[in-house]
Structure formats: C-alpha cells, structure tokens
Amino acid sequence: MALISFEDAKSRLLTLARPVADTEVLDLADAMGRTLATDLASPMDVPPFTNSAMDGYALRACDVPAVGTRLKVSLRIAAGQAGGTLASGTTARIFTGAPLPDGADTVVMQEDCLTEGDEVLIQRIPKAGQHVRTRAGELRVGQAILSSGTRLTPACLGLAASVGIGRVEVKRRLRVAIFFTGSELRVPGETLAPGQIYNSNRYVMRGFLQQMGAEILDLGIIPDDREATREAIRRAAGADVILTSGGMSVGEEDYVTSVVKEEGRLDVWKIAIKPGKPLAFGTVGEAAFVGLPGNPVAVWVGLLTMVAPFLRRCQGMTTADTPTRPMRADFAYTVKGDRPEFVRVRRNGNGGLDIFRTQDSSAISSAAWADGLVLIAAGATISPGDSVGYLAIPD
C-alpha cells in the first residue's frame, strides 16, 4: 500500500468524526473543558449600571474649570450601594465599581485630589467620561456571548457567570476505549524479565485523554495474540472511539490491523510522516478506530497532531486544529529521507527555538523536554535564523 501524505490522512480521519449528539445540563462550576451545546446570549446589560472605574471623586466636569477648584463632598458611595443624586457644584467620594450618582459625568482618581475637611481640591482638569464604565458598555441584553461548539475555558466560564448564567447545556463526554498490544509490556512497579519493557504509552495516552476531557475505558495490555486482540476490539466497540498503540506494522505478531479489517473497516494505515508512519484508522461497528504505532514518541506526536483534532470534532467543537505560529530556529537540522518530520523543540530565553539532541522516536525524554513541535519538509534543511512553524503543546 502506497504512503499517503500527512495532510491527506488527517483530512480523511476528520471525515470519520461523528460529533456526539447527547447533551446534559451542568452547573457552571462543573463545566470546565466541556463543549457548549447551545448558543448563549446575555440576559442583561454589562455593566448593569454606570459605575466608577477608579477610587476617587465623581463630579460634573463642567464644575472644574481650573486646577485647584474646591468642591464640597456631598456623598459617599461604596460598591454595592445606590448612587443617589449629586447636587450641583459638589462631588461624591466614590470607590471602584460603585454606581455613578445621577448628575455626575466623570471621575477624578484620588491621586489627583487633595482633601481638606469635607472639601476636595481637584488637582487635574477632568474630561467628561474619564474613568467611567457606562451601562451596557461591554454587553447589551440579548447580545450573543458564546456559540455552540465552544470549548468552555476558565475565561468562558467567567463570561457566563458575569451575566448570571449558572447552568449550561453541554455535550456529554466522549467515551474513548484504549488498549496497548505487546507481550513484552509490563506495568511500572513490576519487575522486568529479559526482553520486557514498561508500558509508557498508557500514561501518555491517559494523560492526553484526561486533558481532552474524555471518559476513558482502559482495557490495559493485550498480549500479541489474535483472539485476545479480537476480544479487546469487541469490548472496545461500545465506546465512541477506540484508540490503541502497537500492532500497526506487518510483523507476524502484529494483529490489530488484520482484526480491525475482520471486525470492521480499515481505511488507511501508512502515513508519509516521521515519526508515526504506521497509523491506522477506520470503524468497528459504531465506533471510530485509530491505531497508533508502538514507539512512545510516535504515539505522543500522533496524539497531538492527528488524534487531538479528530477528538475535538467528535466532541462537537467548532475549532479542531491548534494553529502554528512563526518562530526563529536557533538550530540546524536536515531531514534525511522522503518523509516530512515532526521535530521536538523548546523555546529559549532569546525568543527562538532549540532542538532536542536526538530525534529518535523511542526517546520519550525528548517529549518531556519539548514544549512544541516543528514540521520540516522531506529533504529540507533548517539553518539558524530560519522562520519555522511552531506548534505549541498544551500544558
């Protein structure tokens, strides 16, 4: 089977995404990271009343024709109190967030005022409207604030809370079944026999899915056995997505691709990318299937670049891709061979990018060190000072 390009494979994978239809209503405090299922509009004006942006003195600008104007303090208004009405030729002591009294049109911050008993000397000529937040200056009642498909971030939750929305309708969590093939794999803490290794991919994948907000069905390590693999595939088929690592090559002990073909449909499984050439996707029953290779860095890169956009689509998010941004390479690197390569990089203190000392796909230490990836075309050479596309890794 001929290799297909990374971009083509990713596009074809995204066409398999079926956004979850079920929704639930949650308290705002429990909705972090969830996908909004309905559009939200503001039920109120924000701010709901005209208020002071500073601690200072509220007054009419026309009452201060010159520096040194003296005004009597006729009101004191703290946040949470009613504003009242300001008498002509007087000022009101006011605090940040307090409602502006009727008649006032400006606030002079306290640093520009001198107090003498019950009077204030204004040390700066004010302009009407300064340090004043007008009613509905940010949002008007009925104005759209968040659209369906938005991933609820801390800022989104704060926005909803600021207009009094306490409960939101969100998509249910995506159910992702995972397992890891390889008779050589052992759980950390166990003693290794000759030829055995610890299963690091489980922790990379679980951590990634936890960041994505998925509900995880962890089927653990599956030995290199056709019937054991078949049983795992059938158990996993009740989820929305099946995600595996290992068994993607064509060796005699690699059973995942053949079993998926027998139990469902396999669309493609050889990608022109490094690391991560043997990457499969298809369907088993109603579940989408994505099979990653066994090398830990290939798993990590595949999750970030292929699986993350796919799962965002499955979660109903309107934005699937994480955009790259141009940054300066402070390294030299040449891609040898005919496949583009994702290299592990990290921002340095000089505003550029450093590269990890080895780009071997088995070196998980490079993933722990990196804070981003750079895709370099096949056969291309990057020299210090070149601009490259930097893909930041989410914290």
C-alpha positions, 0 to 999 in steps of 0.5 A: 500500500502506497504512503499517503501524505500527512495532510491527506490522512488527517483530512480523511480521519476528520471525515470519520468524526461523528460529533456526539449528539447527547447533551446534559445540563451542568452547573457552571462550576462543573463545566470546565473543558466541556463543549457548549451545546447551545448558543448563549446570549446575555440576559442583561446589560454589562455593566448593569449600571454606570459605575466608577472605574477608579477610587476617587471623586465623581463630579460634573466636569463642567464644575472644574474649570481650573486646577485647584477648584474646591468642591464640597463632598456631598456623598459617599458611595461604596460598591454595592450601594445606590448612587443617589443624586449629586447636587450641583457644584459638589462631588461624591467620594466614590470607590471602584465599581460603585454606581455613578450618582445621577448628575455626575459625568466623570471621575477624578482618581484620588491621586489627583485630589487633595482633601481638606475637611469635607472639601476636595481640591481637584488637582487635574482638569477632568474630561467628561467620561474619564474613568467611567464604565457606562451601562451596557458598555461591554454587553447589551441584553440579548447580545450573543456571548458564546456559540455552540461548539465552544470549548468552555475555558476558565475565561468562558466560564467567567463570561457566563457567570458575569451575566448570571448564567449558572447552568449550561447545556453541554455535550456529554463526554466522549467515551474513548476505549484504549488498549496497548498490544505487546507481550513484552509490556509490563506495568511500572512497579513490576519487575522486568524479565529479559526482553520486557519493557514498561508500558509508557504509552498508557500514561501518555495516552491517559494523560492526553485523554484526561486533558481532552476531557474524555471518559476513558475505558482502559482495557490495559495490555493485550498480549500479541495474540489474535483472539485476545486482540479480537476480544479487546476490539469487541469490548472496545466497540461500545465506546465512541472511539477506540484508540490503541498503540502497537500492532500497526506494522506487518510483523507476524505478531502484529494483529490489530490491523488484520482484526480491525479489517475482520471486525470492521473497516480499515481505511488507511494505515501508512502515513508519509510522516516521521515519526508515526508512519504506521497509523491506522484508522477506520470503524468497528461497528459504531465506533471510530478506530485509530491505531497508533504505532508502538514507539512512545514518541510516535504515539505522543506526536500522533496524539497531538497532531492527528488524534487531538483534532479528530477528538475535538470534532467528535466532541462537537467543537467548532475549532479542531486544529491548534494553529502554528505560529512563526518562530526563529530556529536557533538550530540546524537540522536536515531531514534525511529521507522522503518523509516530512518530520515532526521535530521536538523543540523548546523555546529559549530565553532569546525568543527562538527555538532549540532542538532536542539532541536526538530525534529518535522516536523511542526517546520519550525524554525528548517529549518531556523536554519539548514544549512544541513541535516543528514540521520540516519538509522531506529533504529540507534543511533548517539553518539558524535564523530560519522562520519555522512553524511552531506548534505549541503543546498544551500544558 
